[in-house]
């Protein structure tokens, strides 16, 4: 695939006259792809069943007529007000069973029957409309999926049903969870609920299973949309824009059926959580994303300006950082780098999350840097087409380890799994040694050295795979040394 540069654009926030001006400037700059419609549900369906796609038709035509390809999104991250008012089961409940009211976004129960009913109708309508559009190349499902720890009646029933598929009976569940401790044994499935607000601490095996269930519930929300898109749009790709680690979801399971992994990459904000270590964590994020499907990926949102919304405004990218970070993603396996966003919003929750062009609508230093980057990529994209990353070192990453150690940190001040993994990754980074960061359940053929951090959990299957790797002459490294 030829490497290209794209833009995240929100036509519903601007006038058609501005679309035309923006499209002309994008064309002059060399933009190849435009992503749109990820948060526009209320504009596309202002009332139930009243689909209004004409404005989107017009917006697509403006950019497609100037040679740009289009990625459309399913906007299920932002259920409209008519839906949450008329169908209250769409909204999640917290551990005290209080309804979580609509906020910025993500206000939905992933298992809601009404969300699936109404969302399915919408995805059917939009996918049928654009399945054969020559400019529409693919779909992004939802946006930065995360799990909502919902405790509604539907989630309680679904959690019990999920457990009944994993355990043959209550006796097995009691034994595996160790419920005999603190008199926590269950005598009936009717006694099992999601972890409702209670005394702390709670059984860690119980909490780990609940978090696995929540992650699978997000997969359920993704799955029914994927089925519709696959059926209606066989010639178009389907992906999802994951958020960077640490994260609540098991992205390995989520991406099994998607065509490729996409990530929203904002390395500039990591200094908030990681202090002076933030530059190296960007490399770890990209290696981890590439390792999810063990092949190249897209960046669906790339750092373009200072971030600020419901949090304080963070630093603006210093000169050269937009270009450098974009080339970093390409060097670590990105086939497409889509920048967020074209222009800073003038209203709403993200009006201080800056784009390439500021509120003044006058292209400045960041835009000129983006234009330079786009020229470079367009010149070199063909030469780099279909390039892949080949390494001899793998670091095993486990979402389950991350979750389990967040429940039982095991060290004063907290045992942060991703920090521990990052320290190992950074050691190779300083030596100039490339690494793949892959799921701990993957096969290890082709590697000379495998690093295995923090085996707080261990399965027989993984243990046997590591033994076979070592028996064939591979080197295993753990936090305490080489084996």
C-alpha positions as CSV (number, residue, x, y, z in Angstrom):
1,X,0.0,0.0,0.0
2,X,1.2,3.5,-0.9
3,X,1.8,5.6,2.2
4,X,-0.5,8.6,2.3
5,X,-1.6,11.5,4.5
6,X,-5.2,12.2,5.5
7,X,-7.4,14.6,7.5
8,X,-10.2,14.3,10.1
9,X,-13.0,16.6,9.0
10,X,-16.3,17.5,10.5
11,X,-18.5,19.0,7.8
12,X,-21.5,19.2,10.1
13,X,-19.6,21.9,12.1
14,X,-18.9,24.2,9.1
15,X,-20.9,25.8,6.3
16,X,-20.9,24.4,2.7
17,X,-19.0,27.5,1.5
18,X,-16.2,26.6,3.9
19,X,-16.2,23.0,2.7
20,X,-15.3,24.3,-0.8
21,X,-12.4,26.5,0.5
22,X,-11.1,23.7,2.7
23,X,-11.3,21.1,-0.1
24,X,-9.3,23.4,-2.5
25,X,-6.6,23.9,0.2
26,X,-6.5,20.2,0.9
27,X,-6.1,19.4,-2.7
28,X,-3.3,22.0,-3.1
29,X,-1.6,20.5,0.0
30,X,-1.8,16.9,-1.3
31,X,-4.2,15.4,1.2
32,X,-5.3,12.0,0.0
33,X,-8.0,10.8,2.5
34,X,-10.7,12.5,4.5
35,X,-12.5,10.9,7.5
36,X,-15.9,12.2,8.5
37,X,-19.3,11.6,10.2
38,X,-18.0,9.9,13.4
39,X,-20.0,12.1,15.8
40,X,-22.8,13.3,13.5
41,X,-25.7,10.9,14.5
42,X,-28.1,13.7,15.5
43,X,-27.5,15.5,12.1
44,X,-27.9,12.3,10.1
45,X,-31.0,11.1,12.1
46,X,-32.5,14.1,13.8
47,X,-35.6,12.1,14.9
48,X,-36.2,8.4,15.0
49,X,-36.2,6.9,11.5
50,X,-35.8,10.3,9.8
51,X,-32.5,9.8,7.9
52,X,-31.0,13.0,6.5
53,X,-28.0,12.0,4.4
54,X,-28.3,14.7,1.7
55,X,-25.9,17.1,3.5
56,X,-23.3,14.2,3.8
57,X,-23.8,13.4,0.1
58,X,-22.9,17.0,-0.7
59,X,-19.9,17.1,1.6
60,X,-18.5,13.8,0.2
61,X,-18.9,15.2,-3.4
62,X,-17.0,18.4,-2.5
63,X,-13.9,16.4,-1.4
64,X,-14.2,13.4,-3.8
65,X,-14.5,15.8,-6.8
66,X,-11.0,17.0,-5.9
67,X,-9.5,13.5,-5.9
68,X,-9.7,12.6,-2.2
69,X,-10.9,9.3,-0.8
70,X,-13.4,9.1,2.0
71,X,-13.6,7.1,5.2
72,X,-17.0,7.1,6.9
73,X,-17.7,6.3,10.5
74,X,-20.6,4.8,12.4
75,X,-21.5,7.4,15.1
76,X,-22.6,5.0,17.8
77,X,-20.3,6.7,20.3
78,X,-22.8,9.6,20.5
79,X,-26.4,8.5,20.9
80,X,-28.7,11.5,20.1
81,X,-30.9,13.1,22.8
82,X,-34.1,11.8,21.2
83,X,-32.8,8.3,21.7
84,X,-31.7,8.5,25.3
85,X,-34.9,10.3,26.2
86,X,-37.3,7.8,24.6
87,X,-35.2,4.7,25.2
88,X,-33.7,5.0,28.7
89,X,-32.0,1.6,28.6
90,X,-29.5,3.1,26.2
91,X,-27.9,4.9,29.2
92,X,-25.6,2.9,31.5
93,X,-25.9,2.5,35.3
94,X,-23.0,3.0,37.8
95,X,-22.2,0.5,40.6
96,X,-24.9,2.2,42.8
97,X,-27.4,1.7,39.9
98,X,-27.6,5.4,39.2
99,X,-28.2,6.3,35.6
100,X,-25.1,7.9,33.9
101,X,-26.6,10.8,32.0
102,X,-25.5,12.0,28.6
103,X,-22.2,13.9,28.7
104,X,-19.6,14.6,26.1
105,X,-19.8,11.2,24.5
106,X,-19.7,7.5,25.2
107,X,-23.0,7.6,27.1
108,X,-24.3,4.2,26.2
109,X,-24.7,0.7,27.7
110,X,-22.8,-1.6,25.3
111,X,-25.4,-4.3,25.8
112,X,-28.5,-2.1,25.5
113,X,-31.2,-3.8,23.4
114,X,-32.5,-0.4,22.2
115,X,-29.0,0.7,21.2
116,X,-28.6,-2.4,19.1
117,X,-32.1,-2.1,17.6
118,X,-31.8,1.6,16.6
119,X,-28.1,1.4,15.8
120,X,-28.6,-1.5,13.5
121,X,-31.2,0.4,11.6
122,X,-29.0,3.3,11.2
123,X,-25.9,1.3,10.2
124,X,-28.1,-0.5,7.7
125,X,-29.2,2.8,6.2
126,X,-25.9,4.5,6.0
127,X,-24.0,1.4,4.7
128,X,-26.5,0.7,2.0
129,X,-26.4,4.3,0.9
130,X,-22.6,4.5,0.5
131,X,-21.7,0.8,-0.2
132,X,-21.1,1.5,-3.9
133,X,-19.9,5.1,-3.7
134,X,-16.7,5.2,-5.7
135,X,-15.0,7.6,-3.3
136,X,-15.9,5.7,-0.1
137,X,-13.0,3.3,0.6
138,X,-13.9,2.1,4.1
139,X,-15.5,2.4,7.5
140,X,-14.4,3.2,11.0
141,X,-16.7,1.6,13.6
142,X,-17.6,3.9,16.5
143,X,-14.8,5.9,18.1
144,X,-12.1,5.1,20.7
145,X,-14.1,2.3,22.2
146,X,-13.8,1.8,25.9
147,X,-15.9,-0.2,28.3
148,X,-18.5,1.3,30.4
149,X,-18.8,-0.6,33.7
150,X,-22.6,-0.8,33.5
151,X,-24.7,-2.5,36.2
152,X,-28.2,-2.3,34.6
153,X,-30.5,-5.3,34.5
154,X,-29.4,-6.2,31.0
155,X,-25.8,-6.2,32.0
156,X,-26.5,-8.3,35.1
157,X,-28.3,-10.9,33.0
158,X,-25.7,-10.8,30.3
159,X,-22.9,-11.2,32.9
160,X,-24.5,-14.3,34.4
161,X,-25.0,-15.8,30.9
162,X,-21.4,-15.0,30.0
163,X,-20.2,-16.8,33.2
164,X,-22.4,-19.8,32.5
165,X,-20.6,-20.3,29.2
166,X,-17.2,-20.2,31.0
167,X,-18.0,-22.4,33.9
168,X,-19.8,-25.8,33.8
169,X,-21.6,-25.1,37.0
170,X,-21.5,-23.0,40.2
171,X,-19.3,-25.5,41.9
172,X,-16.6,-24.9,39.4
173,X,-17.0,-21.1,39.6
174,X,-16.8,-21.2,43.4
175,X,-13.7,-23.4,43.2
176,X,-11.9,-21.2,40.6
177,X,-12.7,-18.0,42.3
178,X,-11.9,-19.2,45.8
179,X,-15.2,-18.0,47.1
180,X,-14.8,-20.1,50.3
181,X,-12.6,-17.2,51.5
182,X,-14.7,-14.7,53.5
183,X,-17.8,-16.9,53.1
184,X,-18.4,-15.8,49.5
185,X,-19.7,-19.0,48.1
186,X,-22.7,-18.9,45.7
187,X,-25.5,-21.4,46.0
188,X,-27.6,-20.2,43.1
189,X,-26.9,-18.3,39.9
190,X,-29.6,-15.8,41.0
191,X,-27.1,-14.6,43.6
192,X,-24.5,-13.6,41.0
193,X,-24.5,-10.0,39.9
194,X,-22.1,-7.4,38.5
195,X,-19.9,-5.9,41.2
196,X,-22.4,-3.5,42.7
197,X,-21.2,-0.9,45.1
198,X,-20.0,-2.7,48.2
199,X,-17.3,-3.0,50.7
200,X,-13.7,-3.0,49.5
201,X,-11.7,-5.0,48.7
202,X,-13.6,-7.5,46.6
203,X,-12.7,-10.9,45.2
204,X,-10.0,-10.3,42.6
205,X,-11.0,-13.3,40.4
206,X,-14.6,-12.0,40.4
207,X,-13.4,-8.5,39.4
208,X,-11.1,-9.8,36.7
209,X,-13.9,-11.8,35.1
210,X,-16.2,-8.8,35.3
211,X,-13.7,-6.6,33.5
212,X,-13.2,-9.4,30.9
213,X,-17.0,-9.4,30.4
214,X,-17.0,-5.6,30.0
215,X,-14.3,-5.9,27.3
216,X,-16.3,-8.6,25.5
217,X,-19.4,-6.4,25.7
218,X,-17.6,-3.8,23.7
219,X,-16.7,-6.5,21.2
220,X,-20.5,-7.3,21.1
221,X,-21.2,-3.6,20.1
222,X,-18.5,-3.7,17.5
223,X,-19.6,-7.2,16.3
224,X,-23.2,-6.4,15.2
225,X,-22.0,-3.3,13.3
226,X,-19.2,-5.3,11.6
227,X,-21.7,-7.9,10.5
228,X,-23.9,-5.3,8.8
229,X,-20.9,-3.5,7.1
230,X,-19.5,-6.8,5.9
231,X,-22.8,-7.8,4.4
232,X,-23.6,-4.4,2.7
233,X,-20.1,-3.2,1.8
234,X,-18.0,-6.2,0.7
235,X,-15.6,-3.9,-1.3
236,X,-14.8,-1.5,1.6
237,X,-12.5,-2.1,4.6
238,X,-13.6,-2.0,8.2
239,X,-11.4,-0.8,11.1
240,X,-11.7,0.9,14.5
241,X,-9.6,3.8,15.9
242,X,-8.3,2.4,19.2
243,X,-7.0,4.5,22.0
244,X,-3.4,4.1,23.1
245,X,-2.4,2.0,26.0
246,X,-2.8,1.7,29.0
247,X,-6.4,0.9,28.1
248,X,-9.4,-1.0,29.6
249,X,-10.0,-3.2,26.5
250,X,-8.5,-6.4,25.2
251,X,-7.7,-5.1,21.7
252,X,-6.4,-8.4,20.5
253,X,-9.9,-10.0,20.7
254,X,-11.5,-6.8,19.3
255,X,-9.4,-6.7,16.2
256,X,-9.6,-10.3,15.1
257,X,-12.2,-9.7,12.4
258,X,-11.2,-6.2,11.4
259,X,-9.2,-5.6,8.3
260,X,-6.4,-3.7,10.0
261,X,-5.8,-1.9,13.3
262,X,-6.0,1.9,13.5
263,X,-4.8,4.0,16.5
264,X,-5.3,7.6,17.6
265,X,-1.8,8.8,18.4
266,X,-1.3,11.7,20.8
267,X,2.2,11.3,22.2
268,X,2.4,14.9,23.2
269,X,0.0,14.4,26.1
270,X,1.7,11.5,27.6
271,X,4.0,13.7,29.7
272,X,1.0,14.3,32.0
273,X,1.1,10.6,33.1
274,X,4.7,9.6,32.5
275,X,6.7,12.6,33.4
276,X,10.0,12.9,31.5
277,X,9.6,9.4,30.1
278,X,6.9,10.4,27.6
279,X,9.0,10.4,24.4
280,X,9.8,6.7,24.6
281,X,6.2,5.6,25.2
282,X,5.1,6.8,21.8
283,X,7.4,4.2,20.3
284,X,6.0,1.5,22.6
285,X,2.4,2.5,21.6
286,X,3.3,2.1,17.9
287,X,5.1,-1.2,18.3
288,X,2.2,-2.5,20.4
289,X,-0.4,-1.4,17.8
290,X,1.6,-3.1,15.0
291,X,1.8,-6.3,17.2
292,X,-2.0,-6.6,17.6
293,X,-2.4,-8.2,14.1
294,X,1.4,-8.4,13.5
295,X,1.2,-6.2,10.4
296,X,1.0,-2.6,9.4
297,X,-1.7,-0.3,10.7
298,X,-3.3,3.2,10.2
299,X,-3.0,6.2,12.4
300,X,-6.6,7.5,12.3
301,X,-5.9,10.6,14.5
302,X,-2.5,12.1,14.6
303,X,-1.3,14.9,16.9
304,X,-1.7,18.3,15.2
305,X,-2.1,20.9,17.9
306,X,-2.4,21.6,21.6
307,X,-5.0,19.3,23.3
308,X,-7.6,20.9,25.5
309,X,-11.2,20.2,26.2
310,X,-12.6,19.0,29.5
311,X,-8.9,19.1,30.8
312,X,-6.4,22.0,30.9
313,X,-4.8,22.9,27.6
314,X,-1.5,21.1,27.1
315,X,1.6,22.2,25.3
316,X,1.4,23.0,21.6
317,X,3.7,20.8,19.4
318,X,7.0,22.6,19.2
319,X,8.4,23.2,15.7
320,X,9.2,20.0,13.9
321,X,7.2,17.7,16.2
322,X,4.1,17.2,13.9
323,X,6.5,16.2,11.1
324,X,8.7,14.1,13.3
325,X,5.9,12.2,15.0
326,X,4.3,11.5,11.6
327,X,7.5,10.0,10.2
328,X,7.9,8.1,13.5
329,X,4.6,6.3,12.9
330,X,5.5,5.5,9.3
331,X,8.9,4.1,10.4
332,X,7.1,1.8,12.8
333,X,4.5,0.5,10.4
334,X,1.8,3.1,9.6
335,X,0.5,3.0,6.0
336,X,-1.8,6.0,6.5
337,X,-1.4,9.0,8.8
338,X,-4.7,10.9,9.3
339,X,-4.3,14.2,11.2
340,X,-6.8,15.4,13.8
341,X,-8.1,17.8,13.0
342,X,-8.2,20.2,10.0
343,X,-9.4,23.3,11.9
344,X,-9.9,24.0,15.6
345,X,-13.6,23.9,16.6
346,X,-15.2,27.2,17.6
347,X,-17.9,25.7,19.8
348,X,-18.5,22.6,22.0
349,X,-16.5,20.4,24.3
350,X,-13.4,20.3,22.0
351,X,-13.1,24.0,21.1
352,X,-9.6,24.2,22.7
353,X,-8.4,20.9,21.1
354,X,-6.4,22.5,18.4
355,X,-6.2,21.4,14.8
356,X,-3.8,22.3,12.0
357,X,-5.5,25.7,11.5
358,X,-6.4,27.8,14.5
359,X,-9.7,29.6,15.2
360,X,-8.6,32.6,13.2
361,X,-8.8,30.3,10.1
362,X,-5.4,31.6,9.0
363,X,-2.9,28.9,8.2
364,X,0.1,29.3,10.4
365,X,3.3,27.5,11.5
366,X,1.7,24.1,12.2
367,X,-0.1,24.0,8.9
368,X,3.0,24.9,7.0
369,X,4.8,22.0,8.7
370,X,1.9,19.7,7.8
371,X,2.1,20.8,4.2
372,X,5.9,20.1,4.1
373,X,5.2,16.6,5.6
374,X,2.5,15.9,3.0
375,X,4.8,16.9,0.1
376,X,7.5,14.6,1.5
377,X,5.2,11.6,2.0
378,X,3.7,12.0,-1.5
379,X,7.2,12.0,-3.0
380,X,8.3,8.9,-1.1
381,X,5.0,7.1,-0.6
382,X,5.5,4.8,-3.7
383,X,9.0,3.9,-2.7
384,X,7.9,2.9,0.8
385,X,4.8,1.0,-0.4
386,X,4.2,-2.4,1.2
387,X,7.2,-2.0,3.5
388,X,7.2,-4.0,6.7
389,X,9.0,-4.0,10.0
390,X,11.2,-7.1,10.7
391,X,12.7,-7.7,14.1
392,X,14.4,-10.5,16.0
393,X,13.2,-9.5,19.4
394,X,9.7,-9.8,20.8
395,X,8.2,-8.4,24.0
396,X,5.1,-10.3,25.2
397,X,2.2,-8.1,26.2
398,X,-0.8,-9.4,28.0
399,X,-4.0,-7.4,28.6
400,X,-5.0,-9.8,31.3
401,X,-1.7,-9.2,33.2
402,X,-2.4,-5.5,33.0
403,X,-5.9,-5.9,34.3
404,X,-4.9,-8.3,37.1
405,X,-2.1,-6.1,38.3
406,X,-4.3,-3.1,38.4
407,X,-6.6,-5.0,40.7
408,X,-3.8,-6.3,42.9
409,X,-0.7,-4.0,42.4
410,X,1.6,-6.2,44.5
411,X,4.0,-3.4,45.3
412,X,4.1,-0.3,47.5
413,X,3.1,2.6,45.3
414,X,1.5,0.2,42.7
415,X,2.9,-2.2,40.3
416,X,2.2,-0.6,36.9
417,X,2.4,-3.3,34.3
418,X,2.7,-0.9,31.3
419,X,5.5,1.0,33.1
420,X,7.4,-2.2,33.7
421,X,7.0,-3.2,30.1
422,X,7.9,0.2,28.9
423,X,11.2,0.1,30.9
424,X,12.2,-3.1,29.0
425,X,11.1,-1.6,25.7
426,X,13.1,1.5,26.4
427,X,16.3,-0.5,27.0
428,X,16.1,-1.9,23.5
429,X,15.2,1.5,22.1
430,X,18.3,3.1,23.5
431,X,20.4,0.4,21.9
432,X,18.8,0.9,18.6
433,X,17.3,-2.6,18.6
434,X,13.8,-3.0,17.0
435,X,11.2,-4.9,18.9
436,X,7.8,-6.4,18.2
437,X,5.3,-6.1,21.1
438,X,2.9,-9.0,20.6
439,X,0.1,-10.8,22.5
440,X,1.5,-13.3,25.0
441,X,-0.5,-16.1,23.3
442,X,1.2,-15.7,19.9
443,X,3.6,-18.1,18.3
444,X,7.2,-17.2,18.7
445,X,8.8,-18.6,15.5
446,X,11.3,-16.3,13.9
447,X,12.5,-14.5,17.0
448,X,15.9,-15.0,18.7
449,X,15.0,-13.3,21.9
450,X,11.7,-13.1,23.7
451,X,11.1,-10.9,26.8
452,X,8.4,-12.1,29.1
453,X,7.5,-9.4,31.8
454,X,5.3,-9.9,34.8
455,X,3.8,-13.3,34.6
456,X,1.3,-12.7,37.4
457,X,-1.1,-14.9,35.5
458,X,0.0,-18.0,33.5
459,X,-1.8,-20.6,31.4
460,X,-0.5,-24.1,30.6
461,X,-0.6,-23.3,26.9
462,X,1.6,-20.2,27.3
463,X,4.0,-22.1,29.6
464,X,4.4,-24.9,27.0
465,X,5.0,-22.4,24.2
466,X,7.7,-20.7,26.1
467,X,9.4,-24.1,26.9
468,X,9.3,-25.1,23.3
469,X,10.8,-21.8,22.2
470,X,13.7,-22.2,24.7
471,X,14.2,-25.9,23.8
472,X,14.7,-24.9,20.1
473,X,17.5,-22.5,21.1
474,X,15.6,-19.3,21.7
475,X,16.5,-17.0,24.5
476,X,13.9,-16.0,27.1
477,X,14.4,-13.0,29.2
478,X,12.3,-12.2,32.3
479,X,12.6,-9.3,34.8
480,X,15.0,-11.4,36.8
481,X,17.4,-12.5,34.0
482,X,17.9,-14.9,31.0
483,X,16.7,-18.5,30.9
